[in-house]
Structures are given as C-alpha cells and as structure tokens.
Amino acid sequence: MAMVFGREILRTFRFVIEVGPHTLGIANARWEGTNLILMRAVPKDSSDDLITWFAGAKPAVAFILFGQDGLQARCWRIKYERAVNRGFDFLDAKKDEVACEAVCLVNASAEAV
C-alpha cells in the first residue's frame, strides 16, 4: 500500500535518504503530482553530485524520518522510474557559497517499511 507523507510530518521531523551504503541529509522534500522532489544544501564548490547517487540506486531508496530525540520514527521505500537533475539555487546571493541542489524522482511511490 502506498503511503503519502503529509505536510505536518515533513515539518516536524528531519529526514535522510539511504542510497546503497550511503546516508544523505535532505533539507526539503515535496510531492509534485507523482514526482518526489528532494533538496539538500551543499557548498558551492562541492564535487559531490546528488543525481549520481540516485542514478546508481535505481529503482528504490530508503526515506527515513528521525524524531527530535534522534531516533528513527518512520521509514518508506521510495520507488521511482528515473532521477532528473533539477539544478542548483544559491541560498545566499551575496556570498554565493551555499547552494540548494534538487533532484526529481519521476513517477515515485512511497511504501511504508
């Protein structure tokens, strides 16, 4: 059964994505129809590319919510057809040091595990 994470859950908890053996902190997540948009803050000069993590992990990743106590609260398995790079937005135009990188998981679904 597919599960939708509500707005109240996304505001209350912090969350990470497990891609293979790696854990990535996610700053924001939102649904756009059947697509899941994931964003994270990265240094401007970072050589780490978010899209490569998802391209290698297809067709599924773990989406984990942690409560304020730091313990795992909920977990979903996210399935998707493909990952599309949504690019960067700079968070501080004056300093141009930190960017928000976004990836779109196309035709995604979430199943509680």
DRENTI-46846 format. One record per residue: residue in three letters; x, y, z of N, C-alpha, C, O in turn. Coordinates in steps of 0.2 Angstrom, whole numbers. Example, Ala and Ser with C-alpha at 12.3 -4.5 7.8 and 13.67 -1.06 7.14 Angstrom:
2
  tido  neast  nnorth    nup  caeast  canorth   caup  ceast  cnorth    cup  oeast  onorth    oup
   Ala     66     -28     39      62      -22     39     66     -16     39     71     -17     42
   Ser     64     -11     35      68       -5     36     64       0     39     67       6     40
% end
This chain:
113
  tido  neast  nnorth    nup  caeast  canorth   caup  ceast  cnorth    cup  oeast  onorth    oup
   Met      4      -6      0       0        0      0      4       6      0      9       7      4
   Ala      3      11     -5       7       17     -5      5      21      1      0      22      3
   Met     10      25      3       9       29      9     11      36      7     17      37      4
   Val      7      41      8       9       48      7     11      52     13      8      51     18
   Phe     17      55     13      19       59     19     16      65     19     16      69     14
   Gly     12      67     24       9       73     25     13      79     26     19      78     29
   Arg     11      85     25      15       91     27     17      92     34     22      94     35
   Glu     12      90     39      14       90     46     20      86     47     24      87     52
   Ile     21      80     44      26       75     45     33      79     43     38      79     46
   Leu     33      81     37      39       84     34     41      90     38     47      92     38
   Arg     37      94     41      39      100     45     41      98     52     46     101     55
   Thr     39      92     55      41       90     62     47      87     62     51      87     67
   Phe     49      83     57      55       78     58     60      80     53     59      84     48
   Arg     66      78     55      72       79     50     72      72     46     71      67     49
   Phe     75      72     40      75       66     36     81      65     32     84      70     31
   Val     82      59     31      88       57     27     86      52     21     81      49     22
   Ile     90      51     16      89       46     11     95      41     12    101      43     12
   Glu     94      35     12      99       30     12     99      27      4     95      24      2
   Val    105      28      1     107       26     -6    112      21     -5    118      23     -4
   Gly    111      15     -6     116       10     -5    119      10      2    115      11      7
   Pro    125      10      3     128       11      9    129      18     12    131      19     17
   His    127      23      8     127       30     10    121      33     13    116      31     11
   Thr    122      38     17     116       41     20    117      49     18    122      52     20
   Leu    112      52     15     112       59     13    107      63     17    101      61     17
   Gly    109      68     20     104       73     23    100      76     18    103      79     13
   Ile     94      77     19      89       80     15     86      86     18     84      86     24
   Ala     87      92     15      84       98     18     77      99     17     73     102     21
   Asn     74      97     11      67       98     10     65      93      5     69      90      1
   Ala     59      91      5      55       86      1     48      88      0     45      90      4
   Arg     46      87     -6      39       89     -8     37      84    -14     41      82    -18
   Trp     30      83    -14      27       80    -20     25      85    -25     22      90    -23
   Glu     26      83    -31      23       87    -37     20      82    -41     23      79    -46
   Gly     14      81    -40      10       76    -43     13      69    -41     13      67    -35
   Thr     15      65    -46      18       58    -44     26      59    -43     29      54    -42
   Asn     28      65    -44      36       66    -44     38      68    -37     34      72    -34
   Leu     43      65    -34      46       67    -27     52      72    -29     57      69    -32
   Ile     52      78    -26      57       82    -27     61      82    -20     58      84    -15
   Leu     67      81    -20      72       81    -14     77      86    -15     80      87    -20
   Met     78      90    -10      83       95    -10     88      95     -4     86      92      1
   Arg     94      97     -5      99       97      0    104     103     -1    105     105     -6
   Ala    106     106      5     111      111      5    118     108      4    120     104      7
   Val    122     111     -1     129      109     -2    133     115     -3    131     121     -5
   Pro    140     115     -1     144      120     -3    145     121    -10    144     117    -14
   Lys    146     128    -12     146      129    -19    151     125    -23    150     123    -29
   Asp    157     124    -20     162      120    -24    162     113    -22    167     110    -24
   Ser    157     110    -20     156      103    -19    157      99    -25    154     101    -30
   Ser    161      94    -25     162       89    -31    156      84    -30    156      80    -35
   Asp    153      83    -25     148       78    -24    141      80    -28    139      85    -27
   Asp    139      76    -32     133       77    -36    128      72    -34    128      66    -35
   Leu    122      75    -32     116       72    -29    113      67    -35    111      61    -33
   Ile    113      69    -41     110       65    -46    114      58    -47    110      53    -48
   Thr    120      58    -46     124       52    -47    122      47    -42    122      41    -43
   Trp    120      49    -36     118       44    -30    112      41    -32    111      35    -32
   Phe    107      44    -35     101       41    -37    101      37    -43     97      32    -44
   Ala    105      39    -48     106       35    -54    108      28    -53    106      24    -56
   Gly    113      28    -48     116       21    -46    111      17    -42    112      11    -41
   Ala    106      20    -38     102       17    -33     96      14    -36     92      11    -33
   Lys     94      16    -42      88       14    -45     86       7    -45     91       3    -46
   Pro     81       5    -43      74        8    -43     72      10    -36     66      13    -36
   Ala     75      10    -31      72       11    -25     78      14    -20     83      12    -20
   Val     75      18    -15      80       21    -10     75      21     -3     69      20     -4
   Ala     79      21      2      75       22      9     75      29     11     80      33     11
   Phe     69      31     13      67       38     15     66      37     23     61      34     24
   Ile     70      40     27      69       39     34     68      45     38     72      50     37
   Leu     63      46     42      62       51     46     64      50     53     63      45     56
   Phe     68      55     56      70       55     63     67      60     67     65      65     65
   Gly     65      58     73      61       62     78     66      67     81     72      66     80
   Gln     64      71     85      68       76     89     73      73     94     78      76     95
   Asp     71      67     96      75       63    100     81      59     96     85      56     99
   Gly     81      60     90      86       57     86     85      50     84     89      47     80
   Leu     80      47     86      78       40     84     74      40     78     70      44     77
   Gln     75      34     75      71       33     68     63      33     70     61      29     74
   Ala     59      37     67      52       37     68     48      33     63     44      30     65
   Arg     50      34     57      46       31     51     51      30     45     56      33     45
   Cys     49      25     41      54       23     35     49      21     30     44      18     30
   Trp     51      24     24      47       22     17     53      19     12     58      22     12
   Arg     50      15      8      55       13      2     52      17     -4     46      16     -5
   Ile     56      21     -6      54       25    -12     56      22    -19     62      20    -20
   Lys     51      20    -23      52       18    -29     51      23    -35     47      27    -34
   Tyr     55      23    -40      55       28    -45     57      26    -52     61      21    -52
   Glu     55      29    -57      57       27    -64     64      29    -65     68      25    -68
   Arg     65      36    -64      72       39    -65     73      45    -61     68      48    -59
   Ala     79      47    -61      81       53    -57     83      58    -62     86      57    -67
   Val     80      64    -61      81       70    -66     84      76    -61     82      78    -56
   Asn     90      78    -64      93       84    -60     89      90    -61     87      92    -67
   Arg     87      93    -55      83      100    -56     88     106    -55     86     111    -55
   Gly     94     105    -54      99      110    -54    100     113    -47     98     110    -42
   Phe    103     119    -47     105      122    -40    102     129    -40    100     132    -45
   Asp    100     131    -34      98      138    -32    103     140    -27    104     137    -22
   Phe    106     146    -27     110      149    -22    106     152    -16    101     156    -18
   Leu    108     150    -10     104      152     -4    106     159     -2    102     162      1
   Asp    112     161     -3     114      167     -1    118     171     -7    123     169     -9
   Ala    114     175    -11     116      178    -17    122     182    -16    127     183    -20
   Lys    123     185    -10     129      190     -8    135     186     -8    140     188    -11
   Lys    135     180     -4     141      176     -3    142     171     -8    148     169    -10
   Asp    136     169    -11     137      163    -16    141     157    -14    144     154    -18
   Glu    140     155     -8     144      150     -5    140     143     -4    143     138     -5
   Val    134     144     -3     130      138     -2    124     138     -7    121     143     -8
   Ala    123     132    -10     118      131    -15    113     125    -12    115     121     -8
   Cys    107     126    -15     102      120    -14    101     116    -20     99     119    -25
   Glu    104     110    -20     103      106    -25     97     101    -25     95      99    -20
   Ala     94     101    -31      87       97    -31     88      92    -36     91      92    -42
   Val     84      86    -35      83       81    -39     76      79    -39     73      79    -34
   Cys     73      77    -45      67       75    -46     66      67    -47     69      65    -52
   Leu     63      63    -43      62       56    -44     55      55    -47     50      56    -44
   Val     56      54    -54      50       53    -58     46      47    -57     48      42    -56
   Asn     39      48    -57      34       43    -55     36      39    -49     36      33    -49
   Ala     37      43    -44      39       40    -37     33      37    -33     27      40    -34
   Ser     34      32    -29      29       30    -25     32      28    -18     38      26    -18
   Ala     29      29    -13      32       28     -6     28      22     -3     22      22     -2
   Glu     31      17      0      28       11      3     31      11     10     38      10     11
   Ala     27      11     16      30       10     22     33       4     23     31      -2     21
   Val     39       4     27      43       -2     29     44      -3     36     47      -8     38
% end
